[in-house]
Amino acid sequence: MIAKEQIGKVITTPTEEAAPKHQGLPTLKLATIFAMTFGFFGVNMAFSLQSSQMGRIFQTIGADPTKLGFFFILPPLAGMVVQPLMGKYSDLTWNRFGRRMPYLMVGAPIAALVMILLPNAGSFGFGYASIAALLFGAITILFMDLSSNVCMQPFKMIIGDMVNEDQKDKAWSWQQSFSNLGGVVATLFPFLLTWIGVSNVAPKGEVPLSVKLAFYIGAGVLLATSAYTIWSVHEYDPIAYAQYHGISNKKPAKHASLWTLLKKAPRSFWEVSAVQLFDWFAFQYLWTYGTGAIAQNVWNTSNPASARYQATGNWFGMMTTVESLAAVIWGFAVLSHTKPTQRKLWFRVGLIMGGIGFIWVFFIHSQMMLILPFALIGMSYLTMQTESLSLFTESLNGENEGAYLGLFNCGICLPQIIASVASFGLFPLIGKSMPGMLVIAGIMMFLGALMVGIIHPALSAKTTH
């Protein structure tokens, strides 16, 4: 960290935590790791509200359940475009505000604005199930994901820029734990607001006030936590960065195209991405069909306009809270203490837990019993993010770090797009059963666990298989 009078300036000499030249990244203070990971709390409030309430919002304004996949293609498609470009250009950005932070300064206000607009998709007089209402919602969710991705990437990139391998699992798990804690708060809002008397029903085609207020509060928290990170995190200047990563300052900067970088990507890029084809495919179905699955199994309704369906939406938010709480405990208690040589083991264990959780939901018809599978799903979600990032970034050498992390995100977005497209055939094939779609998700998680065996970690040839 730097003195307060230096705030707003890029560090021109190594910080108090500096190491000698070419000695690798320094060991950071826990306060520094906290500062660079806590901001994810606010960012994930946006993503959690989006993932837990998006299906509910679009069905409330009149979307055909068999066509939900169309709306869920847009967010990952946005991520595939935005994150590689942002990574590439932030690699080249060095100014008085830093390297990654300028993008957060732009993305956070835009994301907050779009969060306010999204739940109002049915409130502008377009009419129930009208093309205008659905188009407005689709465009809004697209811009929300674009801006949220711009907010998210700086948090990932500064870990790659500043954290050494001994602390990387701790940093990734802290970041994902704070992310899930933000998810807890976000997904609790509709339930709590309803509990204190805010209306959870609305005229046909409109989103309830409880959901709108949740998005408004989330927008405010996103701005506040992003501002905290911008104020507290001070990135290394080009000279210190080169010293810590062992990059010669005499070499001209490499401005390779994304396509060139993709062709030269380390082996782990492709191996971990192959696993992610299965696990992110699975989670796309949770976000798309989770509310409807619980509505059918527990509340015995498929009518989005009914009070029972809206109650399901609140309970799905509560189950997302269970996911997040389980993930936070799991992250701090287990994953933050993981050794680099144990990453494959925990990756596989996490995917198996998720597979069990998804399939278990299919058999449950009790509201409270859902807590158990969703706890497993939450632990799985945090594990797969932490270990996939650790297994990949251990192969990077500090050059083009942001671009590679952006490209790596395509391995997250592409499976979601494939899952959404596949849903047009799978959903009718299984009798339009939303619980059945979660069984498919569970099977994909088990396949992902098998695929973990193809990964060759850079740090140890003896990693557990």
HUNOR-V662680 format. One record per pair of residues at least 24 apart in sequence whose ideal C-beta (glycine too) atoms are under 7 Angstrom apart, sorted by the first residue. I is the first residue (numbers start at 1). GAP is how many residues later the second one is. D is the distance in whole Angstrom. If there is no record, write none. Layout:
I;GAP;D  I;GAP;D
This chain:
1;31;6  1;233;6  2;232;5  7;224;7  8;88;6  8;89;7  9;87;5  10;84;6  10;85;7  10;86;6  10;88;6  10;225;7  10;227;5  11;223;6  11;225;6  11;226;5  11;229;6  12;225;5  14;226;5  14;229;7  18;222;7  19;225;7  21;222;5  22;221;7  22;224;5  24;140;6  24;220;7  25;137;7  25;138;7  25;139;4  25;219;5  26;218;7  27;137;7  27;140;7  28;134;7  28;135;6  28;139;6  33;134;7  33;137;7  33;138;5  33;141;6  35;194;7  35;197;4  35;198;5  36;122;5  36;123;7  36;126;7  36;193;7  36;197;5  37;134;6  37;137;4  37;138;4  37;141;6  38;140;5  38;187;7  39;116;6  39;186;5  39;187;6  39;189;6  39;190;3  40;115;5  40;135;5  40;138;5  40;139;4  40;142;7  41;137;5  41;138;7  41;140;6  41;141;4  41;184;5  42;140;6  42;179;5  42;180;4  42;182;7  42;183;3  42;184;6  43;105;7  43;108;5  43;109;5  43;112;7  43;179;7  44;135;4  44;138;4  44;139;5  45;137;4  45;140;6  45;141;4  45;173;4  45;176;5  45;177;6  46;65;6  46;69;6  46;102;5  46;172;6  46;176;5  47;101;6  48;134;7  48;135;4  48;138;4  48;139;6  48;272;6  49;137;5  49;165;6  49;166;6  49;169;5  50;94;6  51;236;4  52;135;5  52;264;6  52;265;5  52;268;5  53;158;6  53;260;7  54;87;7  54;233;7  55;232;7  55;233;6  55;236;5  55;237;7  56;235;5  56;257;4  57;62;6  57;64;7  57;80;7  57;150;6  58;79;6  59;245;4  60;62;7  60;147;6  60;244;5  61;60;5  61;61;4  61;67;7  61;72;5  61;73;7  61;76;6  61;144;6  62;66;5  62;67;3  62;71;7  62;72;7  62;143;6  63;71;6  65;227;7  66;361;6  66;362;7  66;366;7  68;220;5  69;219;7  69;351;4  69;352;7  69;354;4  69;355;6  71;67;6  71;70;7  72;212;6  72;215;7  72;216;5  72;348;5  73;344;5  73;347;4  74;64;6  74;67;6  74;68;5  74;71;7  75;66;6  75;70;4  76;337;4  76;340;4  76;341;5  77;336;7  77;340;6  78;64;6  78;67;4  78;68;5  78;71;6  79;66;6  79;70;5  79;330;6  79;334;4  80;330;5  80;333;4  80;334;7  82;64;5  82;67;5  82;68;6  83;66;5  83;70;6  83;323;4  83;326;4  84;174;5  84;319;7  84;322;4  84;323;5  84;326;7  85;321;7  86;64;6  86;67;5  86;320;6  87;66;6  87;70;7  87;315;4  87;316;4  87;318;5  87;319;3  88;170;6  88;314;7  88;315;4  88;318;7  90;67;7  90;312;5  91;309;6  91;310;7  91;311;4  91;312;5  92;163;7  94;144;6  98;136;7  98;137;4  99;136;5  100;54;4  100;57;5  100;58;5  100;135;7  101;53;6  101;129;5  101;132;7  101;134;7  103;47;6  103;50;7  103;51;6  104;47;6  104;50;4  104;122;6  104;125;7  104;126;6  105;125;6  106;44;7  107;40;5  107;43;3  107;44;4  108;43;5  108;114;6  108;115;6  108;118;4  109;114;7  110;37;4  111;33;7  111;36;4  111;37;5  111;40;5  111;111;6  112;107;4  112;110;5  112;111;5  114;26;6  114;29;5  114;30;4  114;33;6  115;29;6  115;100;5  115;103;6  115;104;4  116;99;7  116;100;6  116;103;6  118;26;6  118;97;6  119;88;5  119;92;5  119;93;4  119;96;5  120;92;7  122;83;5  122;84;4  122;85;6  123;83;6  127;78;7  128;76;5  128;77;3  133;72;7  151;75;6  153;253;7  156;249;6  157;244;7  157;245;5  157;248;6  158;75;6  158;77;6  160;233;5  160;236;7  160;241;5  160;245;6  161;74;7  161;75;7  161;80;7  161;240;6  162;74;7  165;175;6  165;229;6  165;294;7  168;222;6  168;225;7  169;166;6  169;167;7  169;169;5  169;217;7  169;221;6  170;166;5  172;214;5  172;217;5  172;218;6  173;158;4  173;162;4  173;163;4  173;213;5  174;162;7  176;151;7  176;155;6  176;206;5  176;209;5  176;210;5  177;150;7  177;151;5  177;154;4  177;155;6  177;205;7  180;144;4  180;147;4  180;148;5  180;198;7  180;202;6  181;143;7  181;147;5  183;137;6  183;141;4  184;137;5  184;140;4  184;141;6  186;28;7  186;32;5  187;130;4  187;131;7  187;133;4  187;134;5  188;129;7  188;133;5  189;25;4  189;28;6  190;24;5  190;123;7  190;124;5  190;127;5  191;123;5  191;126;6  191;127;5  194;120;6  200;110;5  200;114;7  201;106;6  201;109;6  204;101;5  208;102;6  245;152;7  245;153;3  247;151;6  247;152;6  254;145;6  254;146;7  256;144;7  258;145;6  258;149;6  261;139;6  261;142;6  261;143;7  261;146;7  262;145;6  265;139;7  266;129;4  267;189;6  268;123;6  268;124;5  268;127;4  268;187;7  268;188;7  268;190;6  269;123;6  269;139;6  271;183;5  271;184;4  271;185;6  272;116;5  272;119;5  272;120;5  272;139;7  272;183;6  273;138;3  274;177;6  274;180;6  275;173;5  275;176;5  275;177;6  275;180;7  276;112;6  276;135;5  276;136;6  276;139;6  277;138;5  278;166;5  278;167;7  278;169;5  278;170;3  278;173;6  279;72;6  279;105;5  279;166;6  279;169;4  280;132;5  280;135;4  280;136;6  281;134;4  281;137;6  281;138;4  281;163;5  282;72;7  282;76;6  282;159;4  282;162;4  282;163;5  283;98;7  284;132;4  284;135;4  284;136;6  285;134;6  285;152;5  285;153;6  285;155;6  285;156;4  286;152;7  286;155;6  288;135;7  289;145;4  289;148;4  289;149;6  290;26;5  291;25;4  292;142;4  293;68;6  293;141;4  293;142;4  293;145;5  294;76;7  296;138;6  296;139;6  297;67;6  297;68;5  297;138;5  298;67;6  298;69;5  315;52;7  319;51;6  319;55;4  322;49;5  322;52;5  322;53;6  322;56;7  323;51;5  323;54;5  323;55;3  323;58;6  324;54;6  326;49;4  326;52;4  326;53;5  327;51;4  327;52;6  327;54;6  327;55;4  330;49;4  330;52;6  331;51;5  335;47;7  335;48;6  335;51;5  340;54;7  340;119;5  340;120;7  341;119;4  341;121;7  341;122;5  342;122;6  343;44;5  343;47;5  343;48;5  343;114;6  343;120;7  344;108;6  344;111;6  344;113;6  344;119;5  344;120;6  344;121;7  345;119;4  346;37;6  346;41;6  347;36;7  347;37;7  347;40;4  347;41;7  347;44;7  347;105;5  348;101;5  348;104;4  350;29;7  350;30;5  350;33;3  350;34;5  350;37;7  351;29;6  351;33;6  351;94;5  351;97;5  351;98;4  351;101;7  352;94;7  352;97;5  353;26;6  353;27;5  354;26;3  354;91;4  355;87;5  355;90;3  355;91;4  355;94;7  358;80;5  358;83;4  358;84;3  358;87;6  359;80;5  359;83;4  361;74;7  361;77;5  362;73;5  362;74;7  362;76;6  362;77;5  391;64;6  391;66;6  394;63;7  394;64;5  394;65;5  395;63;4
